[in-house]
Amino acid sequence: MSDTNDLGAPGHDVAGIRARSAALKQAASLPGPADAELLTAALAELDSAVAALTADAGGSRTPADRPAGSSDAAQQALHSERRLLQAAFAQAPLALLVTDQDGTIRRANAAACTMLGVAAGYATGKPLASLIETKARAALRSRLASVARTGKPARLACRLVAKHGVLDGEIAVSVLTVRGDADRLLVALREPAPPAADSDGPATAPGQHEPGLTAAGLGGATQRFDLLGSAAMLLLENAASSESVIMQRCARLLADGLASWVIVDLHRRDLLRRHFVAGPDEQRSARLAHTIAAIDPAPDSVPQQVCDSESSVLISHPEDEAVLGAGPHGVGLLTLLDAACLLSVPLLDGTRKYGVLTLARPGAGGQLSLAEVGLVEQICGLLSRAVSARRMLRRHTEAADALRASLLPPVLRTIPGVEIASAHMAPTRGREVGGDFYDVYPTKDGWGVAIGDVCGKGEDAAAATAAARHAIRVLGHWNSDPAEVLSGANEIMLAEEFGGRFVTAAVLHLDWRDRTLHAVLATAGHPAPVLLPRDGGARVTPGGGLPLGIFPEPEAASQPLELQSGDMLFFYTDGLTGARSPQAEYFEDSLADVLAEKAQRPPAELVSDMREHVIDFSAGVLLDDLSMLALRIGQLPQP
């Protein structure tokens, strides 16, 4: 820089500076401008103007030596020079930045903002390194330090991170000396020259970028709606899948649709754990994804901050390469991903947080727009609600399974000298808890066998069934009369008021006396069991009585049964007799005949054969759950 002041009196060479500035603008607008020469010339003009202003403001003449009125004229000339310099910098056709010696941007002219696709003032205060690809930042910092130390200009070829993608360009740096102030750096940004008119392919005007640099599939609202629709369909189609599968598929959808890396971290036991990483190109990025997936978020990382605050964070041109944490050898994950834009969104359902989803878009994809940020937040909201709904369904299913297990125990107690087998078939349409139950329990002088059903389905019906089943078990433990047991269960049902629900039931009491099995059967509106004598045939036993939970006196029908060794009792619920064929025929009409054909089979084979038969009969469509219980009388084992 020249230290010579050749301007003389204030405002003396204003016209000359204007003329030379106009000439520089014309030269810069010519094809293939010599950026180094233009930058040097611009620096000389700025240096001369600053020298003139400094000499005028702090010259050797004292106020007493100046002519009258010269102070006002000098101030006006000073302001004029400043406005001229500001206009020359702001309107220069070359993209210019003024930075501190550490690279912090202080000013950016209009050409620089246009090239980067940012609003005026956006770059102010940002490190220059944040505007280039992460892999070249270390080299840039080194060049800046060298220029500040030696005063020699330097150039660096790198890729500039613009709003809609990356630009292959060059950065030229020179020292900007201002008398009376600390030295600054003047930085010029240059894009590649446009192709010649006779070259292959259409020319691209300076400041414009190829459409391929934009985020794939998100050119407008239609594409964003398509991605949102795809996410909704994915969540609906995978409603029965595990949470891990749902999140991984959603992450893959976002990675492909937004040309971004997607990282899913889950909140478990008050800690954020890395769950899944998806890259834009699955094959090439598989190894890197595996590396990043093994690194949990650091306590000071952006995902952890988002998890704690439960608010989204968008960082355009991130300055700190360690905002996602550090990878192998201490390299920032942001550098490994070559990310120029970062978005972290919490996964919340309004009451509970499930984790954080982070998008890290490389510079080639451009900066995330506000519309894309809103799209990601919508998809994260849908994902969170899908996870919440699935967990609620799982809790209900687990509760239903536990309730069903209590009503339909997979293993029944054994009764000496009696072979028992049971089976339950859930309806093929609907997943609500059914109302069937069966049980085998000890009494004070024998054994009790119970089977029953409730009107309706669902949790309320199952609650009524559970009350009846446990009432029968508890009452039967102290009372050997099955009719009195049913009467006591009816009182409990009436006292609880299960919303008009009623239960049908059959209770059998068995006890061995003098090596002879005595049986008493009581029914309360339930189908009576079928007796299969050892010599063949089938006979429906008398039933009757009123269901439990309707009238104060159920009037259970009670009768003794004469059972011989080899006889079998077949209990069932109305789901079996109500099974229908495609021709609208009911299985009840053929029940006795089918049982008579299978009477000589062991109980386990009998209930298995009945399962297959009713499935064939109904063509696999069961509208109600059904239960079966078969007891074959044997001999009391020798003591």
N, C-alpha and C positions, 0 to 999 in steps of 0.2 A: 504494500500500500504506500502511496506517496504521501509525504508529510508537508508538501509545498502548498501554500495558499496563494493561488494565482487569480483570485476573484476580485481583490481590491475592496472597494466600497460595497456595502450591503446592497444586494439585488443587482449588482453590476453585470453579472453573467447569467442572470435568470433566463434571458432569451436564448443564450447559447446552450444552457443545460436542456431547455425544452427542445431545441433543435436536435441536439445529439440524442436525447431520449426518443424522439420520433424516429430518428434514423435507426436506432437499435430495435425499435418495435418492427420497423419494416424489414430489417435484416432477419429478425427472429421468425417472421411470417413466411420467409422464403423456404422452398423445399430443402430439406436437409441442412438446417442451420448448424453452424459450428458452435456448439454449446459452450465449449471452454472459452473461446474467444469472446462470445457474447457475455458470459459471466464475468470475465476479467474486465471488459469494458464497463459493464454495469457497476462493478465494484469501484472502478476508478471514478466514475461520475458521482457515486454516492460519497466517496472519500473527499472529492473536491468540494461538494456541497456542504458536507459536515465541517470541513476545514474553514470554509467561509463563514458558516454560522458560528463556529467556535471563536474565530478571530473577531467577529463583530460583537459577540456577547461578552468576551473577556479580553478585548484588545488592550493595547498600551495606552490609548488615549483616555484621559479622565473625563468625567462629565463636564468639568469646567473648560476643557479644551475643545469640546464639541460645539458646533454651531447651534444657535437656537433652533429648537424643533427637530434636531437630529435624533434625539432619543425616541420620539414617536415614530419617526421614519424607520429607524433601525428595528424597532419592535414589529412594525408592519412587515418589513422585509424578512425578519426572522420567521414570523408566522407564515408568510408566503412561501419561504423555502421549505418549511416543514410540511405544509400542505402539498407542495410539489413532490417532495420525497415520498410522502405517503401515497400519493396518487401514482407515482412512477412504480412503486413496489406493488401496490394493489392491482394495477392494471397491466403489469408486465405480462406478455404472452408466454413467458417461460415460467414453469411452476417453481416457485421460490418459497423457501422456509427460512426463518431466522431462529436459531437455537442457542441455548447456553452451551458452554463448553462440554457439559456432560450429556448433551443431546436432547435436553428438554425443550420442546417447541414453544417459542414465544409468539411468533406470528406466522401466518400462512396466507399467501395471496390467493386471489380468485382462481387463477389457473391451477394451483395446487389442489384447492378444494374441489374443482371440477374434475381433475384427473382422478382423485381418490373417491369421488362420489359422496362427499360429506358436506354438511352445512358449514357456513362460515363460522369460525370460532370453535368448531368441534375439535380440531387438532391441538388447539392451545392448551398447554399444560401436559400434554402426553409426551412420552419419550418417542424420539424418532424411530427407535427400534420397534415400537409396537405397530408401525405401518408397513413393516416388511415381513417376509416369511421368517418363522422362528429359527430355522436352521442357519440363517445368515446374520442373526442378531449379534452373535459374538464377534464376527468379523467387522460389522459396522461399528460396534463400540470401540474396537481396537483402532479403526481408521479415524474415528472422531478424536480419540485421545492423541493419536499421532499428529493430526492436523493442529490441534490445540497446542501441542508441545513444540512442534517444529515450525509451524506457520506455513508449511508447504501444502498446496492443494492436493486432494486425493479423489480417486474415483472408485466406485464399487458397483459391479454388476450384480443385480439381485432382482427378486420378484416383489413388486409392490402389492400390498393387500388393499384392493379397492372395494367399493360397496358391492359390486356385482361379480367380482372374481379377482383373479390375480393378473398382474401385468408384468411381462418381462421388461425390465428397464434398467436404468443406471442412476446412481446418485453421485453428484459432484459436490465436494465440500471445500470451502475456502474460509480463511479467517476474515472476519469483519471487524476492522479496527475503528473505534469511535473515540476521539479525543475526550478525555475527562470521564470515560466510562470503561467498564470491563470489556475485554474483547468478546465478541460473539462469533458464531459460525453462520455462514450463509450457505444454504443447501439448495441445489438445483435438482429437480426430478425430471428425468427424461424417459419417454416411451420410445419403443422402436419406431423408426421412420415408416410411414405407410408404404405399401408396395407400389412400384411404378405402375403407370397406367397400362403398359403393355404386358405386365406380368399376368400369370394365370390367377384367376379368382378375383372377386370384387374387392375394391379397396375399402379399407376401414378408416373412417375419419378419426383424427386425434381426439382422445377423450371418449370414443365409443368402443364397445367391446363386442366380441363375437357372442351370439346367443348361446353357444355351448358353454359359456362360462357361468351362466345362471344356474340356480338350483334346478336339478332335473325334475320335471313333472310338476313344478309349482310356478308356472308362468302367470297364473291368475287365480281368480276366485273359484273357477270351475275345477281346477286341479286340486285346490285345497279341499273343496267339498268332496271330491272323489276320494282323497286320502282319509278324510274324516269318516266317510261312508264305509271305506274298506276296514278301518279300525273298528267301527261299530259292528260290522258283519263278523269280523274276526272274533270279537269278544262274545257275540251271540253263539257262533258256531262252536266255540271252545268253552262253553259254560260248564261242561262236565270235566274239563281238563284240570290238571293241577295248577296251583298258582304259579309255579316255576315255569311251566309250559306257556301259560297265558302271557306272562311278562316277557319271556324270551321271544315269542312270536310278535308281540307288539313292538318290542325293541327292534326287531329285524325289519318290520314294516316301516318304522320311522327312519331307520338307517337308509333303507333303499329309497324312500320317498323324499327325504330331505338331504340326501347326499352328505350325511353326517355320520360321525361316530356316535354311538349311543351307549351310555353306561347306566346300568341299573344297580343301585345300592339299596339294600333292604334294612329296615330298622328292626333289630332283634335284641331283646334284653337291654334296652337303652343304649345300644351301640349300633353304628352304621357299618354294615358288612357288604363288601362287593359281591354281587350276585351274577351279573352277566355283562358281557361287552360284545357289541356288534359293530363291525366296520362297514364302510361303503362297498368294499369288494371282499367278499367272504374268503376267497381262496388266498389272495395276496395278503390279507390282513389277519389271517388266522393265528399266526405266531405272535404278532403284536397284541392281538386281542387276548390271547392266553396269558401273556406277560402282565398286561394291565389288570386282568381279572384276578390275579393272585395278590394284588396290592389293595388293601383296605383303605378307605378314605382317612386322611390324617385329620386330627382334631381341628386344625386351622384351615382345612380345605373348604372350597366353595360348597361341595355337597353337604358337608357337615354343618356349615353355616345355614344353608337352606333348610336342612332338617330341623335345626334348633329354632329358626325364626318362622318356619312354615310359610315362607314367602319366596316367590320365584326371583332369580337373579339372572340378568342378561349382561354379558360383558362383551362389547365390541372392541376389537383390537386389544386384547388383554396384554397388560404390561408385564405381569409376573408369570414366568413360565412354570412356577411351582404352585399355581392356584389349585391344581388337581392333585398335588402331591408330587413326590419324586419317584422315579423309576430306578432301574439298574444303574449303578455308578453315579447316582445322584442327579441324573438328567431329568429335568422336569417332564411330567407326562404330557403337558401341553406341547412341548417340543417334539416328543415322540409321535404325537398325533398330527403335528404340523397344523395345529388349530389356530384359526384367526378370529374365531367367534365362539362364545361359550354361553350356554343356557342351561340352568339347573331349575327343575320344577319339582315341588314336593308332591308326593303321592298321598293324598288325604281324602277321607270320605266325610269330613265334617266333624267327626268325633275322634278319629284315630288316624295316626300317621303310619304308613306302611313302608316308606322309604323315599328315595329321591331318584328322579330320572334326569340324566345330564346329556345334552347334545354338545359335541365339539366338532364344529364344521371347519374343514380345511379351507384355505384361502381361495382355492379354485371354485368353491361353491358360493362365494360371496357372503356378505353379512346377512344375518337373519333379520327379516323384516318384522314389523309389529304384527302383521297379519299371520306370519308363520309362528311367532311367539304365542299368539292367541290360539292358533290351531293346536300347538303342542300342549298347551294348558288344558284345552278341551279334551284331547285324547287322554291325557294323564288323569283328568277327572273321571272319564268313562272307565279307564283301567282301574282306578281306585274303587269305584262303585261296583265294578265286576268282582274284584277281590272281596269286597265287603259282603256282597250278595252270596258269593260262594262260601265264605266262612259261615255266614248265617245258615245257609242250606246245610253245610256240613254239621253245624251244631244241632240243627233240627233232626238231621238224619241220624246222628249219633244218639240223640235222645230217643228217637223213634226206635232205633235198633235195640237200645237198652230196655225200653218199655216192651218191645216185642219179645225180647229174650226172657223177660220176666213173666210174660203171659204165655209164651210157648217155649218152655225149657227144652233145649236140644237133647238133654239126657234126663230121663225120668227115673224116679226111685223104683227100685225093684220090689216086687211083692213075692214072697216065698211061694213057689208052686204055680206061679202065673207068668206067662210069657207076654210081654207088652211091646208094641211098636206104634210109632206115631209119625205123622207127616202133616206139613202145612204148605199150602200153595198160595202165593200172593197173586192178586189180580194182575193181568197183563196190561191193563190201562190204569194209569194213575199210580202214585207212590205213597199215598197216605197210609198211615198206620191203620190196620184192620181192627176188627172188634172181636176176633176169635180168641179163645183161651182153652187150655186143657192143663190138667195137673194130677199128680199122684202124691198123696201125703199120708202120713201115719195118723191113726186115731188112738184113743186110749185103749182099745181092745181089738184093733184090726187095721184096715187100710181104707182110704177113701180115694175114689176116682171121680174127677169132675171134668166136664166139658161145657162150653157155653159160647154165646155170641151176643152182640149188642146191635141194636138198630143204628145204622149210619156208620160213618168212617171219620177219620181224623183224630186229632189229639183229644177233643172232648169225649168222643166215643171211647177212645182207648182208656181215658181216665175212669169212665164208668165201668168198663170191663175190668180194669185193675182193681177197683173197689170191690166188685162182686167176687172176683177170683180170690182176693186175699181174705175177704170176709168168710167165704166158704172154707178156706184152709184153716183159719183161726177157729171158727166155730166148730168145724169138724174135728179139730184136735181134742175137744172136750165132750163132743156129743156124737154118738154113734148112729143116731136116727137121721138119715139124709133129708127127710121131709122137714124136721125141725131146723136143720142146718139151713135149708133154703128159706124157711120162714124168717130166721134171724138175719140172713143176708138181705131179704126184702126190706126189713125194718131199717137197716143201714142205708140201703139205696134211697128209701123215701126220706130219710133224715138229711141226706147229703144234697138232694135236689139237683140232679144232673141235667137240668134243662129239658126235662121230658124224655130223656133217654131211658130205655128199658132193656133188660137183659133176659135172654132165655138160657136155661141151664138144665143139665142133667147130672145127678150125683148118685154114685154107686158106692155102697159100703160092703166090704168083704171081710170075713173073719173065719178062721179055721177053728172048728170045734169037732173034737173026736175024729180028726183027720178028714173031716168033711167041710167043704167050703160053702159057707152060707152067704147069700147075696141079697141085698135089698136095694131097689132102684127107686129114685124119686125124680120127677121131671117138673119143670116150671116153664111150660110153653115151648120146650125144646123138642126137636125130633127124637123119638124114642130109638134106642139102638136096635140093630138087626142081630138076631140070634142065629148062628150058624152051627147046628148040631153036628156032632162028630160023625153021624151016619149020613150026612148030606142034606141039601136043601137050605132054605133061608126063610126065616119068619120074623116079621117086624113085631117087636114087643109093644104092648099098650103104652101110650104116653098120656099127655094131658097136662093139666095145671095152667096157671096164669103166669105170664112173665114177671120178673122181679122189677120193682120200681114203679108200678102203676097203682095197685090197690093195696090197702092195709093188710089184707089176707090173701096171699097168693094161691092158697088152696092147691099146694103141690100134690100131684098124683103119686102115690107110693104103692109099691107092690114087691113081694119077694120073688126071686128068680131061682128056678131049679137048674143048677149047672152041674154037668157031669164032666169027668175028665175027657178032654178032647174037644169040648164045646168052645165056641168062640163068640165073643160079643164085639160088634163093630159099631163104634160111635162115630158121629159125623156132625158137621154143621150144615146150615141150609145153603152154603155156597156150593156144596156138592150136588144136592138135588136141584138147585136152581141153574146149574150149568146148561147152556143151550147149544144146540147144533146149528149149523148154517141154515137148516130147514126149519128152525124155530121149534125143534123138539126139545123136551126137558129130560135131563138125565134121571130124574126121579122115576120116570115111567119104566126104566129098565134096571134100576138099582138092584132090586132083589134078585133078578135073573143073573146079572153079572156077578154078584157076590156068591150065588149058589155055584157058579162054574168054578170059582176060585176058593171054595170053602176049605179044601184040604191043604192049602198052602200054609206055610208058617206065617205068623203075623207080619214080619218084615217084608216078605215077598208079596203078601196080599196088598199092603198099602202101596208098595212100589208098583205093582200091576195096576192098581186103581188110579194112580197118578197118570200113568201112560194112557190108560183107557179114557179118562176124562179129557186129557189133552187132545187125543185123536177125535173124540166125540165133538168137542167144541171147536175143532180146527185151530187150536192154540189160543183162543180168545176167551179169557176168563174175566167176567165182569165183577166178581166178588171173590174175596179170599175164602178158602175152604180148609177145614181141618179134619183129620181122620185119626182114630185111636182104636187099635185092635188088641183084644185081650184073649189069649187062649189058656183054658184051664188045664192044669196038669196035676201032678201028685205032690203032696206036701213032702218036702225032703225029710229023710230020716234024721232024727236028732243026733 
